[in-house]
Amino acid sequence: MRYLAVLLAVLGVALGVFFVVYGEQDDSPGGQLIGVAIAVGALVYGVRSLRRSSR
């Protein structure tokens, strides 16, 4: 289960980076904000799941 959480976090960060880059090309600040929110949320989820599984 721990590896699945890490994989989901990595995929979430990759998706967030994609949205930031696409939002920059499309000149869409909303798209960039969504990308940053996805990336930060995925990082928080990954860190929390790793901290919970190490206890």
PDB file of N, CA, C, O and CB in Angstrom:
ATOM      1  N   MET A   1       0.826  -1.193   0.000  1.00  0.00           N
ATOM      2  CA  MET A   1       0.000   0.000   0.000  1.00  0.00           C
ATOM      3  C   MET A   1       0.871   1.259   0.000  1.00  0.00           C
ATOM      4  O   MET A   1       0.505   2.282  -0.577  1.00  0.00           O
ATOM      5  CB  MET A   1      -0.940  -0.003   1.212  1.00  0.00           C
ATOM      6  N   ARG A   2       2.021   1.164   0.653  1.00  0.00           N
ATOM      7  CA  ARG A   2       2.904   2.320   0.737  1.00  0.00           C
ATOM      8  C   ARG A   2       3.408   2.721  -0.640  1.00  0.00           C
ATOM      9  O   ARG A   2       3.494   3.908  -0.955  1.00  0.00           O
ATOM     10  CB  ARG A   2       4.081   2.027   1.664  1.00  0.00           C
ATOM     11  N   TYR A   3       3.740   1.728  -1.463  1.00  0.00           N
ATOM     12  CA  TYR A   3       4.247   2.026  -2.804  1.00  0.00           C
ATOM     13  C   TYR A   3       3.166   2.625  -3.693  1.00  0.00           C
ATOM     14  O   TYR A   3       3.454   3.459  -4.552  1.00  0.00           O
ATOM     15  CB  TYR A   3       4.806   0.764  -3.451  1.00  0.00           C
ATOM     16  N   LEU A   4       1.945   2.210  -3.493  1.00  0.00           N
ATOM     17  CA  LEU A   4       0.837   2.773  -4.263  1.00  0.00           C
ATOM     18  C   LEU A   4       0.651   4.253  -3.926  1.00  0.00           C
ATOM     19  O   LEU A   4       0.412   5.071  -4.814  1.00  0.00           O
ATOM     20  CB  LEU A   4      -0.466   1.991  -3.989  1.00  0.00           C
ATOM     21  N   ALA A   5       0.762   4.590  -2.647  1.00  0.00           N
ATOM     22  CA  ALA A   5       0.622   5.989  -2.237  1.00  0.00           C
ATOM     23  C   ALA A   5       1.735   6.842  -2.832  1.00  0.00           C
ATOM     24  O   ALA A   5       1.490   7.961  -3.283  1.00  0.00           O
ATOM     25  CB  ALA A   5       0.629   6.106  -0.706  1.00  0.00           C
ATOM     26  N   VAL A   6       2.950   6.320  -2.833  1.00  0.00           N
ATOM     27  CA  VAL A   6       4.071   7.063  -3.410  1.00  0.00           C
ATOM     28  C   VAL A   6       3.879   7.221  -4.911  1.00  0.00           C
ATOM     29  O   VAL A   6       4.142   8.288  -5.464  1.00  0.00           O
ATOM     30  CB  VAL A   6       5.408   6.355  -3.113  1.00  0.00           C
ATOM     31  N   LEU A   7       3.424   6.171  -5.566  1.00  0.00           N
ATOM     32  CA  LEU A   7       3.171   6.241  -7.010  1.00  0.00           C
ATOM     33  C   LEU A   7       2.090   7.270  -7.333  1.00  0.00           C
ATOM     34  O   LEU A   7       2.229   8.044  -8.280  1.00  0.00           O
ATOM     35  CB  LEU A   7       2.759   4.862  -7.549  1.00  0.00           C
ATOM     36  N   LEU A   8       1.024   7.278  -6.555  1.00  0.00           N
ATOM     37  CA  LEU A   8      -0.038   8.266  -6.775  1.00  0.00           C
ATOM     38  C   LEU A   8       0.468   9.686  -6.535  1.00  0.00           C
ATOM     39  O   LEU A   8       0.083  10.607  -7.255  1.00  0.00           O
ATOM     40  CB  LEU A   8      -1.236   7.976  -5.860  1.00  0.00           C
ATOM     41  N   ALA A   9       1.315   9.870  -5.545  1.00  0.00           N
ATOM     42  CA  ALA A   9       1.864  11.199  -5.278  1.00  0.00           C
ATOM     43  C   ALA A   9       2.756  11.658  -6.425  1.00  0.00           C
ATOM     44  O   ALA A   9       2.700  12.819  -6.828  1.00  0.00           O
ATOM     45  CB  ALA A   9       2.653  11.199  -3.963  1.00  0.00           C
ATOM     46  N   VAL A  10       3.576  10.755  -6.949  1.00  0.00           N
ATOM     47  CA  VAL A  10       4.463  11.110  -8.068  1.00  0.00           C
ATOM     48  C   VAL A  10       3.635  11.441  -9.313  1.00  0.00           C
ATOM     49  O   VAL A  10       3.926  12.407 -10.018  1.00  0.00           O
ATOM     50  CB  VAL A  10       5.457   9.950  -8.373  1.00  0.00           C
ATOM     51  N   LEU A  11       2.612  10.643  -9.576  1.00  0.00           N
ATOM     52  CA  LEU A  11       1.752  10.925 -10.729  1.00  0.00           C
ATOM     53  C   LEU A  11       1.000  12.244 -10.552  1.00  0.00           C
ATOM     54  O   LEU A  11       0.801  12.980 -11.518  1.00  0.00           O
ATOM     55  CB  LEU A  11       0.754   9.777 -10.942  1.00  0.00           C
ATOM     56  N   GLY A  12       0.589  12.540  -9.336  1.00  0.00           N
ATOM     57  CA  GLY A  12      -0.093  13.809  -9.072  1.00  0.00           C
ATOM     58  C   GLY A  12       0.811  15.003  -9.295  1.00  0.00           C
ATOM     59  O   GLY A  12       0.384  16.013  -9.853  1.00  0.00           O
ATOM     60  N   VAL A  13       2.059  14.894  -8.862  1.00  0.00           N
ATOM     61  CA  VAL A  13       3.013  15.983  -9.081  1.00  0.00           C
ATOM     62  C   VAL A  13       3.268  16.150 -10.572  1.00  0.00           C
ATOM     63  O   VAL A  13       3.326  17.274 -11.070  1.00  0.00           O
ATOM     64  CB  VAL A  13       4.343  15.715  -8.330  1.00  0.00           C
ATOM     65  N   ALA A  14       3.422  15.037 -11.288  1.00  0.00           N
ATOM     66  CA  ALA A  14       3.643  15.115 -12.739  1.00  0.00           C
ATOM     67  C   ALA A  14       2.449  15.763 -13.435  1.00  0.00           C
ATOM     68  O   ALA A  14       2.624  16.573 -14.345  1.00  0.00           O
ATOM     69  CB  ALA A  14       3.898  13.709 -13.325  1.00  0.00           C
ATOM     70  N   LEU A  15       1.245  15.412 -13.014  1.00  0.00           N
ATOM     71  CA  LEU A  15       0.047  16.014 -13.603  1.00  0.00           C
ATOM     72  C   LEU A  15      -0.015  17.505 -13.284  1.00  0.00           C
ATOM     73  O   LEU A  15      -0.392  18.308 -14.137  1.00  0.00           O
ATOM     74  CB  LEU A  15      -1.224  15.304 -13.091  1.00  0.00           C
ATOM     75  N   GLY A  16       0.349  17.875 -12.068  1.00  0.00           N
ATOM     76  CA  GLY A  16       0.359  19.287 -11.694  1.00  0.00           C
ATOM     77  C   GLY A  16       1.358  20.083 -12.508  1.00  0.00           C
ATOM     78  O   GLY A  16       1.065  21.197 -12.942  1.00  0.00           O
ATOM     79  N   VAL A  17       2.548  19.513 -12.720  1.00  0.00           N
ATOM     80  CA  VAL A  17       3.559  20.190 -13.536  1.00  0.00           C
ATOM     81  C   VAL A  17       3.060  20.336 -14.969  1.00  0.00           C
ATOM     82  O   VAL A  17       3.277  21.369 -15.602  1.00  0.00           O
ATOM     83  CB  VAL A  17       4.900  19.414 -13.508  1.00  0.00           C
ATOM     84  N   PHE A  18       2.395  19.310 -15.480  1.00  0.00           N
ATOM     85  CA  PHE A  18       1.829  19.391 -16.826  1.00  0.00           C
ATOM     86  C   PHE A  18       0.834  20.547 -16.926  1.00  0.00           C
ATOM     87  O   PHE A  18       0.863  21.312 -17.890  1.00  0.00           O
ATOM     88  CB  PHE A  18       1.143  18.063 -17.202  1.00  0.00           C
ATOM     89  N   PHE A  19      -0.046  20.675 -15.931  1.00  0.00           N
ATOM     90  CA  PHE A  19      -1.035  21.751 -15.967  1.00  0.00           C
ATOM     91  C   PHE A  19      -0.377  23.122 -15.873  1.00  0.00           C
ATOM     92  O   PHE A  19      -0.832  24.072 -16.511  1.00  0.00           O
ATOM     93  CB  PHE A  19      -2.039  21.582 -14.835  1.00  0.00           C
ATOM     94  N   VAL A  20       0.681  23.234 -15.091  1.00  0.00           N
ATOM     95  CA  VAL A  20       1.382  24.527 -14.987  1.00  0.00           C
ATOM     96  C   VAL A  20       2.002  24.890 -16.329  1.00  0.00           C
ATOM     97  O   VAL A  20       1.880  26.028 -16.783  1.00  0.00           O
ATOM     98  CB  VAL A  20       2.479  24.480 -13.884  1.00  0.00           C
ATOM     99  N   VAL A  21       2.664  23.931 -16.965  1.00  0.00           N
ATOM    100  CA  VAL A  21       3.298  24.200 -18.264  1.00  0.00           C
ATOM    101  C   VAL A  21       2.244  24.498 -19.324  1.00  0.00           C
ATOM    102  O   VAL A  21       2.399  25.431 -20.112  1.00  0.00           O
ATOM    103  CB  VAL A  21       4.169  23.002 -18.703  1.00  0.00           C
ATOM    104  N   TYR A  22       1.175  23.708 -19.346  1.00  0.00           N
ATOM    105  CA  TYR A  22       0.114  23.947 -20.325  1.00  0.00           C
ATOM    106  C   TYR A  22      -0.571  25.293 -20.072  1.00  0.00           C
ATOM    107  O   TYR A  22      -0.906  26.006 -21.018  1.00  0.00           O
ATOM    108  CB  TYR A  22      -0.922  22.809 -20.281  1.00  0.00           C
ATOM    109  N   GLY A  23      -0.777  25.637 -18.812  1.00  0.00           N
ATOM    110  CA  GLY A  23      -1.391  26.928 -18.490  1.00  0.00           C
ATOM    111  C   GLY A  23      -0.505  28.090 -18.894  1.00  0.00           C
ATOM    112  O   GLY A  23      -1.000  29.153 -19.267  1.00  0.00           O
ATOM    113  N   GLU A  24       0.812  27.893 -18.820  1.00  0.00           N
ATOM    114  CA  GLU A  24       1.733  28.949 -19.250  1.00  0.00           C
ATOM    115  C   GLU A  24       1.659  29.150 -20.761  1.00  0.00           C
ATOM    116  O   GLU A  24       1.652  30.285 -21.240  1.00  0.00           O
ATOM    117  CB  GLU A  24       3.176  28.610 -18.831  1.00  0.00           C
ATOM    118  N   GLN A  25       1.603  28.061 -21.503  1.00  0.00           N
ATOM    119  CA  GLN A  25       1.541  28.166 -22.957  1.00  0.00           C
ATOM    120  C   GLN A  25       0.209  28.756 -23.418  1.00  0.00           C
ATOM    121  O   GLN A  25       0.150  29.496 -24.400  1.00  0.00           O
ATOM    122  CB  GLN A  25       1.754  26.793 -23.594  1.00  0.00           C
ATOM    123  N   ASP A  26      -0.847  28.418 -22.699  1.00  0.00           N
ATOM    124  CA  ASP A  26      -2.179  28.882 -23.058  1.00  0.00           C
ATOM    125  C   ASP A  26      -2.465  30.262 -22.462  1.00  0.00           C
ATOM    126  O   ASP A  26      -3.517  30.845 -22.724  1.00  0.00           O
ATOM    127  CB  ASP A  26      -3.231  27.876 -22.591  1.00  0.00           C
ATOM    128  N   ASP A  27      -1.530  30.788 -21.658  1.00  0.00           N
ATOM    129  CA  ASP A  27      -1.668  32.067 -20.961  1.00  0.00           C
ATOM    130  C   ASP A  27      -2.912  32.065 -20.074  1.00  0.00           C
ATOM    131  O   ASP A  27      -3.723  32.991 -20.098  1.00  0.00           O
ATOM    132  CB  ASP A  27      -1.736  33.229 -21.971  1.00  0.00           C
ATOM    133  N   SER A  28      -3.032  30.997 -19.294  1.00  0.00           N
ATOM    134  CA  SER A  28      -4.191  30.820 -18.435  1.00  0.00           C
ATOM    135  C   SER A  28      -3.746  30.750 -16.969  1.00  0.00           C
ATOM    136  O   SER A  28      -3.218  29.728 -16.531  1.00  0.00           O
ATOM    137  CB  SER A  28      -4.972  29.545 -18.832  1.00  0.00           C
ATOM    138  N   PRO A  29      -3.956  31.827 -16.216  1.00  0.00           N
ATOM    139  CA  PRO A  29      -3.549  31.779 -14.808  1.00  0.00           C
ATOM    140  C   PRO A  29      -4.366  30.770 -14.001  1.00  0.00           C
ATOM    141  O   PRO A  29      -3.866  30.222 -13.018  1.00  0.00           O
ATOM    142  CB  PRO A  29      -3.682  33.158 -14.183  1.00  0.00           C
ATOM    143  N   GLY A  30      -5.606  30.520 -14.399  1.00  0.00           N
ATOM    144  CA  GLY A  30      -6.422  29.530 -13.705  1.00  0.00           C
ATOM    145  C   GLY A  30      -5.873  28.126 -13.886  1.00  0.00           C
ATOM    146  O   GLY A  30      -5.901  27.320 -12.956  1.00  0.00           O
ATOM    147  N   GLY A  31      -5.377  27.832 -15.070  1.00  0.00           N
ATOM    148  CA  GLY A  31      -4.784  26.526 -15.328  1.00  0.00           C
ATOM    149  C   GLY A  31      -3.519  26.320 -14.525  1.00  0.00           C
ATOM    150  O   GLY A  31      -3.260  25.224 -14.029  1.00  0.00           O
ATOM    151  N   GLN A  32      -2.730  27.375 -14.396  1.00  0.00           N
ATOM    152  CA  GLN A  32      -1.514  27.289 -13.590  1.00  0.00           C
ATOM    153  C   GLN A  32      -1.858  27.094 -12.116  1.00  0.00           C
ATOM    154  O   GLN A  32      -1.192  26.326 -11.421  1.00  0.00           O
ATOM    155  CB  GLN A  32      -0.655  28.551 -13.774  1.00  0.00           C
ATOM    156  N   LEU A  33      -2.878  27.774 -11.643  1.00  0.00           N
ATOM    157  CA  LEU A  33      -3.281  27.636 -10.247  1.00  0.00           C
ATOM    158  C   LEU A  33      -3.780  26.224  -9.956  1.00  0.00           C
ATOM    159  O   LEU A  33      -3.473  25.661  -8.905  1.00  0.00           O
ATOM    160  CB  LEU A  33      -4.366  28.659  -9.904  1.00  0.00           C
ATOM    161  N   ILE A  34      -4.535  25.661 -10.867  1.00  0.00           N
ATOM    162  CA  ILE A  34      -5.006  24.286 -10.700  1.00  0.00           C
ATOM    163  C   ILE A  34      -3.814  23.331 -10.673  1.00  0.00           C
ATOM    164  O   ILE A  34      -3.785  22.398  -9.870  1.00  0.00           O
ATOM    165  CB  ILE A  34      -5.989  23.897 -11.837  1.00  0.00           C
ATOM    166  N   GLY A  35      -2.843  23.556 -11.535  1.00  0.00           N
ATOM    167  CA  GLY A  35      -1.649  22.715 -11.548  1.00  0.00           C
ATOM    168  C   GLY A  35      -0.870  22.787 -10.257  1.00  0.00           C
ATOM    169  O   GLY A  35      -0.414  21.764  -9.748  1.00  0.00           O
ATOM    170  N   VAL A  36      -0.713  23.975  -9.723  1.00  0.00           N
ATOM    171  CA  VAL A  36       0.003  24.138  -8.459  1.00  0.00           C
ATOM    172  C   VAL A  36      -0.777  23.474  -7.328  1.00  0.00           C
ATOM    173  O   VAL A  36      -0.186  22.830  -6.461  1.00  0.00           O
ATOM    174  CB  VAL A  36       0.236  25.636  -8.149  1.00  0.00           C
ATOM    175  N   ALA A  37      -2.095  23.625  -7.333  1.00  0.00           N
ATOM    176  CA  ALA A  37      -2.917  23.010  -6.288  1.00  0.00           C
ATOM    177  C   ALA A  37      -2.833  21.487  -6.349  1.00  0.00           C
ATOM    178  O   ALA A  37      -2.762  20.830  -5.310  1.00  0.00           O
ATOM    179  CB  ALA A  37      -4.379  23.461  -6.421  1.00  0.00           C
ATOM    180  N   ILE A  38      -2.841  20.923  -7.550  1.00  0.00           N
ATOM    181  CA  ILE A  38      -2.728  19.472  -7.701  1.00  0.00           C
ATOM    182  C   ILE A  38      -1.360  18.999  -7.221  1.00  0.00           C
ATOM    183  O   ILE A  38      -1.267  18.008  -6.497  1.00  0.00           O
ATOM    184  CB  ILE A  38      -2.956  19.055  -9.171  1.00  0.00           C
ATOM    185  N   ALA A  39      -0.307  19.693  -7.616  1.00  0.00           N
ATOM    186  CA  ALA A  39       1.048  19.285  -7.228  1.00  0.00           C
ATOM    187  C   ALA A  39       1.248  19.386  -5.716  1.00  0.00           C
ATOM    188  O   ALA A  39       1.803  18.471  -5.109  1.00  0.00           O
ATOM    189  CB  ALA A  39       2.091  20.147  -7.953  1.00  0.00           C
ATOM    190  N   VAL A  40       0.813  20.468  -5.109  1.00  0.00           N
ATOM    191  CA  VAL A  40       0.964  20.629  -3.659  1.00  0.00           C
ATOM    192  C   VAL A  40       0.114  19.600  -2.919  1.00  0.00           C
ATOM    193  O   VAL A  40       0.563  19.019  -1.931  1.00  0.00           O
ATOM    194  CB  VAL A  40       0.571  22.061  -3.226  1.00  0.00           C
ATOM    195  N   GLY A  41      -1.096  19.377  -3.385  1.00  0.00           N
ATOM    196  CA  GLY A  41      -1.954  18.373  -2.758  1.00  0.00           C
ATOM    197  C   GLY A  41      -1.360  16.978  -2.841  1.00  0.00           C
ATOM    198  O   GLY A  41      -1.438  16.210  -1.882  1.00  0.00           O
ATOM    199  N   ALA A  42      -0.771  16.648  -3.973  1.00  0.00           N
ATOM    200  CA  ALA A  42      -0.141  15.340  -4.124  1.00  0.00           C
ATOM    201  C   ALA A  42       1.069  15.202  -3.217  1.00  0.00           C
ATOM    202  O   ALA A  42       1.297  14.136  -2.646  1.00  0.00           O
ATOM    203  CB  ALA A  42       0.266  15.112  -5.573  1.00  0.00           C
ATOM    204  N   LEU A  43       1.849  16.270  -3.078  1.00  0.00           N
ATOM    205  CA  LEU A  43       2.994  16.227  -2.168  1.00  0.00           C
ATOM    206  C   LEU A  43       2.543  16.038  -0.723  1.00  0.00           C
ATOM    207  O   LEU A  43       3.125  15.239   0.011  1.00  0.00           O
ATOM    208  CB  LEU A  43       3.824  17.507  -2.295  1.00  0.00           C
ATOM    209  N   VAL A  44       1.526  16.757  -0.320  1.00  0.00           N
ATOM    210  CA  VAL A  44       1.018  16.624   1.046  1.00  0.00           C
ATOM    211  C   VAL A  44       0.490  15.216   1.280  1.00  0.00           C
ATOM    212  O   VAL A  44       0.754  14.621   2.325  1.00  0.00           O
ATOM    213  CB  VAL A  44      -0.086  17.660   1.319  1.00  0.00           C
ATOM    214  N   TYR A  45      -0.253  14.680   0.320  1.00  0.00           N
ATOM    215  CA  TYR A  45      -0.781  13.323   0.443  1.00  0.00           C
ATOM    216  C   TYR A  45       0.350  12.304   0.546  1.00  0.00           C
ATOM    217  O   TYR A  45       0.285  11.391   1.369  1.00  0.00           O
ATOM    218  CB  TYR A  45      -1.682  12.989  -0.752  1.00  0.00           C
ATOM    219  N   GLY A  46       1.377  12.451  -0.271  1.00  0.00           N
ATOM    220  CA  GLY A  46       2.496  11.521  -0.254  1.00  0.00           C
ATOM    221  C   GLY A  46       3.263  11.561   1.053  1.00  0.00           C
ATOM    222  O   GLY A  46       3.616  10.518   1.603  1.00  0.00           O
ATOM    223  N   VAL A  47       3.523  12.754   1.549  1.00  0.00           N
ATOM    224  CA  VAL A  47       4.267  12.893   2.800  1.00  0.00           C
ATOM    225  C   VAL A  47       3.449  12.354   3.969  1.00  0.00           C
ATOM    226  O   VAL A  47       3.985  11.658   4.831  1.00  0.00           O
ATOM    227  CB  VAL A  47       4.644  14.368   3.046  1.00  0.00           C
ATOM    228  N   ARG A  48       2.172  12.665   4.002  1.00  0.00           N
ATOM    229  CA  ARG A  48       1.328  12.170   5.093  1.00  0.00           C
ATOM    230  C   ARG A  48       1.220  10.655   5.074  1.00  0.00           C
ATOM    231  O   ARG A  48       1.265  10.017   6.126  1.00  0.00           O
ATOM    232  CB  ARG A  48      -0.060  12.786   5.009  1.00  0.00           C
ATOM    233  N   SER A  49       1.080  10.078   3.899  1.00  0.00           N
ATOM    234  CA  SER A  49       0.957   8.621   3.837  1.00  0.00           C
ATOM    235  C   SER A  49       2.266   7.935   4.219  1.00  0.00           C
ATOM    236  O   SER A  49       2.239   6.876   4.846  1.00  0.00           O
ATOM    237  CB  SER A  49       0.527   8.185   2.435  1.00  0.00           C
ATOM    238  N   LEU A  50       3.410   8.513   3.854  1.00  0.00           N
ATOM    239  CA  LEU A  50       4.686   7.939   4.257  1.00  0.00           C
ATOM    240  C   LEU A  50       4.915   8.071   5.764  1.00  0.00           C
ATOM    241  O   LEU A  50       5.452   7.158   6.392  1.00  0.00           O
ATOM    242  CB  LEU A  50       5.822   8.608   3.497  1.00  0.00           C
ATOM    243  N   ARG A  51       4.517   9.183   6.335  1.00  0.00           N
ATOM    244  CA  ARG A  51       4.694   9.375   7.777  1.00  0.00           C
ATOM    245  C   ARG A  51       3.794   8.434   8.558  1.00  0.00           C
ATOM    246  O   ARG A  51       4.196   7.931   9.607  1.00  0.00           O
ATOM    247  CB  ARG A  51       4.403  10.828   8.171  1.00  0.00           C
ATOM    248  N   ARG A  52       2.582   8.184   8.068  1.00  0.00           N
ATOM    249  CA  ARG A  52       1.668   7.276   8.759  1.00  0.00           C
ATOM    250  C   ARG A  52       2.147   5.835   8.682  1.00  0.00           C
ATOM    251  O   ARG A  52       1.996   5.078   9.641  1.00  0.00           O
ATOM    252  CB  ARG A  52       0.269   7.388   8.173  1.00  0.00           C
ATOM    253  N   SER A  53       2.724   5.448   7.544  1.00  0.00           N
ATOM    254  CA  SER A  53       3.147   4.059   7.378  1.00  0.00           C
ATOM    255  C   SER A  53       4.448   3.762   8.120  1.00  0.00           C
ATOM    256  O   SER A  53       4.756   2.595   8.359  1.00  0.00           O
ATOM    257  CB  SER A  53       3.314   3.739   5.902  1.00  0.00           C
ATOM    258  N   SER A  54       5.219   4.786   8.491  1.00  0.00           N
ATOM    259  CA  SER A  54       6.479   4.545   9.183  1.00  0.00           C
ATOM    260  C   SER A  54       6.284   4.355  10.689  1.00  0.00           C
ATOM    261  O   SER A  54       7.228   3.975  11.383  1.00  0.00           O
ATOM    262  CB  SER A  54       7.436   5.695   8.928  1.00  0.00           C
ATOM    263  N   ARG A  55       5.105   4.606  11.196  1.00  0.00           N
ATOM    264  CA  ARG A  55       4.854   4.460  12.632  1.00  0.00           C
ATOM    265  C   ARG A  55       4.637   3.042  13.014  1.00  0.00           C
ATOM    266  O   ARG A  55       4.413   2.746  14.187  1.00  0.00           O
ATOM    267  CB  ARG A  55       3.675   5.270  13.053  1.00  0.00           C
TER     268      ARG A  55
END
